[in-house]
Amino acid sequence: MCALRYKMVLSYDGTDYCGFQKQTSNNTIANEVEKALKIFTKQDIKIHPASRTDRGVHALGQVVHFDTDIKKINDHWVKGLNKILPLGIKIISITLKDFDFHARFDVKEKEYHYHISFSDVSVFHNRYCLDTPVLDVESIKEALPFLIGEHDFGVFSKLKPLQNSLREITSIRIIEKNCGICFIIRGRGFLRYMIRGIVGNLILVGLNQKKPEFIKQLITTQNKKLSAKPALANGLVLYKIDY
């Protein structure tokens, strides 16, 4: 039988994992998913992700694709794998796709959310929110337009050698909640630590330690010595991926 290509959408709590990408010496999301696939299908199946989230980052809509000659309906895949996977990883859907579908290269946009809490009111939210003092949201909103469009975002990131640091943010906005805020950031692709780096510097603006124009200054000068440390991973969620 010819190989079939499947698209898998999954969610996970990244707190206890060393990121998504498969590793030999550390436990990762990919390790657990491929292990479950082997138990379920009795085959060695490699998954190909749309995004390689870092240690501690969560996902509600991560996408991967994989190939196999086994044909099953969506519910059989989902129920079978979810019985095997740890509680912190859940398959949402698995659908058959054309063989030219690629989870990474066919992405149109990714949407990330970053959650900040101004009140440490629950032991449960510590895994999913960054706690900060109350921030000046209006000052942060003044800084957001400097991030829209294609820029060199290298100052906010951890770059690989010779990596192209030009990226495009198509939209960035804030949702205000009772006890905090959520940044919603969209773009086709992001550098490693880029979103966390942006949020770390926007927090400085929100604390009134920097003016909104500081964000423009960082992009223009690319001076990493001026930049804040990246915000912690626990507040970052890969929310969805559009194709």
Secondary structure, 3 states (H helix, E strand, C coil): CCCEEEEEEEEECCCCCCCCCCCCCCCCHHHHHHHHHHHHHCCCCCEEECCCCCCCCEEEEEEEEEEECCCCCHHHHHHHHHHHCCCCEEEEEEEEECCCCCCCCCCCEEEEEEEEECCCCCCCHHHCCEECCCCCHHHHHHHHHHHCEEEECHHHCCCCCCCCCEEEEEEEEEEEECCEEEEEEEECCCCCCHHHHHHHHHHHHHCCCCCCHHHHHHHHHCCCCCCCCCCCHHHEEEEEEEC
